[in-house]
Amino acid sequence: RTARLKAFMEKKLPVREYILLDETVSTNNDLKNGLRSGEISPLSVISAKRQSGGRGRLGREFVSPPGGVYFSASYPLTGREKNIPFLTLAAGLAAAEAIEENTDEITAKRIKIKWPNDIYIGGKKVCGILTELTSCKSGLAAVVGVGINCAPVRDACPAELADKITSLGEEGISFEKEKLVRTITEKLDTFVYSLGVLDGAPTEFTDAINSRSYLKGKKIAFDNGSQRCEGIADSVLPDGSLLALTDSGSTAIKFGEVV
């Protein structure tokens, strides 16, 4: 533990360039385009007050009206990383911890991480994360997009989602948007550059995710190759997959959607 702490203190976090836009189609798109053209720093963070074309996983729309926090951060890759998919879970933990800092202990316990890319408060979605890979001048980079509902968004969402989403404001959580962006980014930088989670997540890191698991113990359905399966969600494994307990045994879910 002492050696790990010493190594942690010796590693410096990157100096970030923060870019704030009034409105854009997608901060992920802006960052990817800027990285490919070389027009922006490979360690940039782009945030916007509003997105007109925000996206979630599987091409879904992510409604991004004014009042929310929408930003993307880039992570240049060496090609030697062993576990790039863990970046999304790391971003989820960073967001959860940052939100927890702005609330009391009782509310903090209601903040959960839903594998692989959402944050829930009291059973309702408050944050979504989208990680994409892109080329850049140095080779390859991962772009992590984070969208957080801060003000009520029900009126801007499809009716079928109205009772499934919430916002920080509705949960009584106070925040400063710019500070929230920087806190999440700095926490994620710490996980990536100091803890080295893309090369192997420490036990305490996966423990922190599992202690906040929204799915643990819940009945879930998922696709396992060519068939639809059902089981009970157990825990997130060191490789970032979700362990499900089924009638035929345990299954590690690496990709896809869990409902």
C-alpha positions as CSV (number, residue, x, y, z in Angstrom):
1,R,0.0,0.0,0.0
2,T,2.9,2.4,0.8
3,A,4.6,1.6,-2.5
4,R,1.3,2.2,-4.4
5,L,0.8,5.6,-2.6
6,K,4.3,6.7,-3.4
7,A,3.9,5.8,-7.1
8,F,0.6,7.6,-7.1
9,M,2.1,10.8,-5.7
10,E,5.1,10.7,-8.2
11,K,2.9,10.6,-11.3
12,K,1.8,14.0,-12.6
13,L,-1.6,14.5,-14.1
14,P,-1.7,16.1,-17.6
15,V,-2.3,19.8,-18.1
16,R,-5.7,20.2,-19.7
17,E,-6.9,22.9,-22.2
18,Y,-10.6,23.7,-21.4
19,I,-12.8,25.0,-24.2
20,L,-16.3,26.2,-23.5
21,L,-18.9,26.6,-26.3
22,D,-22.4,28.2,-26.0
23,E,-23.9,25.5,-28.3
24,T,-22.8,22.7,-30.5
25,V,-24.1,19.6,-32.2
26,S,-21.9,17.2,-30.2
27,T,-18.9,17.8,-28.0
28,N,-17.7,14.3,-28.9
29,N,-17.8,15.2,-32.6
30,D,-16.0,18.5,-32.0
31,L,-13.2,16.8,-30.1
32,K,-12.8,14.0,-32.6
33,N,-12.7,16.4,-35.6
34,G,-10.2,18.6,-33.8
35,L,-8.0,15.7,-32.9
36,R,-8.0,14.3,-36.5
37,S,-7.2,17.7,-38.0
38,G,-4.6,18.5,-35.3
39,E,-6.3,21.9,-34.7
40,I,-6.7,21.3,-30.9
41,S,-4.5,19.8,-28.2
42,P,-4.7,16.0,-27.7
43,L,-5.4,16.8,-24.0
44,S,-8.4,19.1,-24.6
45,V,-11.7,19.2,-22.8
46,I,-14.7,20.6,-24.8
47,S,-17.9,21.6,-22.9
48,A,-21.0,23.2,-24.2
49,K,-24.1,24.8,-22.6
50,R,-26.3,22.9,-25.0
51,Q,-26.0,20.2,-27.6
52,S,-28.4,19.9,-30.6
53,G,-27.3,16.4,-31.5
54,G,-26.1,14.6,-28.4
55,R,-25.7,10.8,-28.7
56,G,-25.8,7.9,-26.3
57,R,-24.8,4.3,-26.8
58,L,-26.1,2.3,-29.8
59,G,-26.8,5.5,-31.7
60,R,-29.5,6.7,-29.4
61,E,-30.3,10.4,-28.9
62,F,-29.1,12.0,-25.7
63,V,-31.4,15.0,-25.1
64,S,-29.1,18.0,-24.2
65,P,-31.2,21.1,-23.4
66,P,-29.8,24.2,-21.8
67,G,-29.0,23.8,-18.1
68,G,-27.1,20.6,-18.2
69,V,-23.4,19.7,-18.1
70,Y,-22.1,18.3,-21.4
71,F,-18.4,17.8,-22.1
72,S,-15.8,15.5,-23.7
73,A,-12.2,14.8,-22.7
74,S,-9.6,13.1,-24.9
75,Y,-7.1,10.4,-23.9
76,P,-4.3,9.7,-26.3
77,L,-3.5,6.0,-26.4
78,T,-0.2,4.2,-26.8
79,G,-1.6,1.0,-28.3
80,R,-0.2,-0.9,-25.3
81,E,-3.3,-0.5,-23.1
82,K,-4.7,-3.8,-22.0
83,N,-8.2,-2.7,-21.1
84,I,-9.5,0.3,-23.0
85,P,-13.2,-0.5,-22.3
86,F,-12.6,0.2,-18.6
87,L,-12.4,3.9,-19.5
88,T,-16.2,4.2,-19.6
89,L,-16.5,2.6,-16.1
90,A,-13.7,4.8,-14.8
91,A,-15.6,7.9,-16.1
92,G,-18.7,6.6,-14.4
93,L,-16.9,6.3,-11.1
94,A,-15.4,9.8,-11.5
95,A,-18.8,11.3,-12.2
96,A,-20.4,9.5,-9.2
97,E,-17.6,10.6,-6.8
98,A,-17.8,14.2,-8.1
99,I,-21.6,14.3,-7.6
100,E,-21.2,12.7,-4.2
101,E,-18.9,15.6,-3.1
102,N,-21.8,18.0,-3.5
103,T,-24.4,16.2,-1.4
104,D,-25.0,14.6,2.0
105,E,-24.3,11.1,3.0
106,I,-27.9,9.9,2.7
107,T,-28.2,11.2,-0.9
108,A,-24.8,9.9,-1.8
109,K,-25.9,6.4,-1.0
110,R,-28.7,6.8,-3.7
111,I,-26.1,7.5,-6.4
112,K,-25.4,4.3,-8.4
113,I,-23.4,3.2,-11.4
114,K,-25.4,1.2,-13.9
115,W,-23.1,-0.9,-16.0
116,P,-21.6,0.0,-18.4
117,N,-22.2,3.8,-18.8
118,D,-24.9,5.4,-16.7
119,I,-25.3,7.1,-13.4
120,Y,-28.6,6.7,-11.5
121,I,-30.0,8.5,-8.5
122,G,-32.9,6.9,-6.7
123,G,-33.5,4.5,-9.6
124,K,-33.6,7.2,-12.3
125,K,-30.9,8.1,-14.8
126,V,-29.1,11.4,-14.3
127,C,-25.9,10.9,-16.4
128,G,-24.8,9.1,-19.5
129,I,-21.3,8.4,-20.8
130,L,-20.2,7.7,-24.4
131,T,-16.6,6.6,-25.2
132,E,-15.4,6.6,-28.8
133,L,-12.1,6.0,-30.5
134,T,-10.6,8.3,-33.1
135,S,-7.4,8.8,-35.0
136,C,-5.2,11.8,-34.0
137,K,-1.8,13.2,-35.0
138,S,-0.1,10.9,-32.4
139,G,-2.0,7.8,-33.5
140,L,-5.1,6.9,-31.6
141,A,-7.2,8.5,-28.9
142,A,-10.2,7.8,-26.8
143,V,-12.9,10.5,-26.5
144,V,-15.0,10.3,-23.4
145,G,-18.3,12.2,-23.5
146,V,-20.3,12.9,-20.3
147,G,-23.8,14.3,-20.2
148,I,-25.4,15.2,-16.8
149,N,-29.0,16.4,-16.3
150,C,-28.7,19.4,-14.0
151,A,-32.0,21.1,-14.5
152,P,-35.3,19.2,-15.1
153,V,-35.4,17.7,-18.7
154,R,-38.7,15.9,-18.7
155,D,-40.4,18.5,-21.0
156,A,-37.6,18.0,-23.6
157,C,-37.6,14.2,-23.5
158,P,-40.0,11.6,-25.1
159,A,-43.0,10.9,-22.9
160,E,-42.0,7.3,-22.3
161,L,-38.8,8.5,-20.5
162,A,-40.4,11.1,-18.3
163,D,-40.6,8.9,-15.2
164,K,-37.2,7.3,-15.8
165,I,-34.9,10.3,-15.6
166,T,-34.0,12.9,-13.0
167,S,-31.6,15.8,-12.5
168,L,-29.2,17.1,-9.9
169,G,-31.5,20.0,-9.2
170,E,-34.5,17.8,-8.6
171,E,-32.5,15.7,-6.2
172,G,-31.5,18.7,-4.2
173,I,-27.8,18.6,-5.3
174,S,-26.1,21.9,-5.6
175,F,-23.2,22.4,-8.0
176,E,-21.0,24.7,-10.1
177,K,-21.0,23.5,-13.7
178,E,-17.4,24.5,-14.5
179,K,-16.1,23.0,-11.2
180,L,-18.1,19.8,-11.9
181,V,-16.5,19.4,-15.3
182,R,-13.0,19.9,-13.9
183,T,-13.5,17.7,-10.9
184,I,-14.8,14.8,-13.1
185,T,-11.9,15.2,-15.5
186,E,-9.3,15.4,-12.8
187,K,-10.7,12.3,-11.1
188,L,-10.7,10.4,-14.4
189,D,-7.2,11.6,-15.1
190,T,-6.1,10.2,-11.7
191,F,-7.7,6.8,-12.5
192,V,-6.0,6.6,-15.9
193,Y,-2.6,8.2,-15.3
194,S,-2.0,7.5,-11.6
195,L,-3.8,4.3,-11.0
196,G,-3.3,2.9,-14.5
197,V,-6.7,1.4,-14.7
198,L,-6.4,0.9,-18.5
199,D,-3.6,-1.6,-17.8
200,G,-5.3,-3.4,-15.0
201,A,-7.7,-2.1,-12.4
202,P,-6.6,-2.3,-8.8
203,T,-8.9,-4.3,-6.5
204,E,-9.9,-1.1,-4.6
205,F,-11.1,0.4,-7.9
206,T,-13.4,-2.4,-8.8
207,D,-14.6,-2.5,-5.2
208,A,-15.5,1.2,-5.4
209,I,-17.6,0.5,-8.6
210,N,-19.3,-2.6,-7.1
211,S,-20.2,-0.8,-3.9
212,R,-22.2,1.6,-6.1
213,S,-23.6,-1.0,-8.5
214,Y,-27.2,-0.3,-9.6
215,L,-27.6,-3.7,-11.2
216,K,-26.2,-6.0,-8.4
217,G,-28.8,-8.5,-7.3
218,K,-31.3,-7.5,-10.0
219,K,-32.8,-9.8,-12.6
220,I,-31.5,-8.9,-16.0
221,A,-31.8,-9.9,-19.6
222,F,-28.9,-9.8,-22.1
223,D,-27.7,-11.2,-25.4
224,N,-25.1,-14.0,-25.1
225,G,-23.9,-14.6,-28.6
226,S,-27.0,-15.7,-30.6
227,Q,-29.5,-16.1,-27.8
228,R,-31.3,-14.0,-25.3
229,C,-30.5,-14.9,-21.7
230,E,-31.7,-14.1,-18.3
231,G,-29.9,-14.1,-14.9
232,I,-29.0,-12.1,-11.8
233,A,-26.4,-9.4,-12.1
234,D,-23.5,-10.0,-9.7
235,S,-20.4,-7.8,-10.0
236,V,-18.1,-5.9,-12.3
237,L,-14.9,-8.0,-12.9
238,P,-11.3,-6.7,-13.2
239,D,-11.6,-6.6,-17.0
240,G,-14.7,-4.4,-16.9
241,S,-17.2,-7.1,-17.8
242,L,-20.4,-7.7,-15.8
243,L,-20.8,-11.1,-14.1
244,A,-24.3,-12.6,-14.5
245,L,-25.5,-15.7,-12.6
246,T,-27.7,-17.8,-14.8
247,D,-29.4,-21.2,-14.4
248,S,-26.6,-22.7,-16.5
249,G,-23.8,-21.1,-14.6
250,S,-22.0,-17.7,-14.6
251,T,-21.5,-15.6,-17.6
252,A,-19.2,-12.5,-18.1
253,I,-21.0,-9.9,-20.2
254,K,-18.4,-7.9,-22.1
255,F,-20.5,-5.9,-24.6
256,G,-24.0,-5.1,-25.5
257,E,-27.0,-4.0,-23.6
258,V,-28.4,-5.2,-20.3
259,V,-32.1,-4.6,-19.3
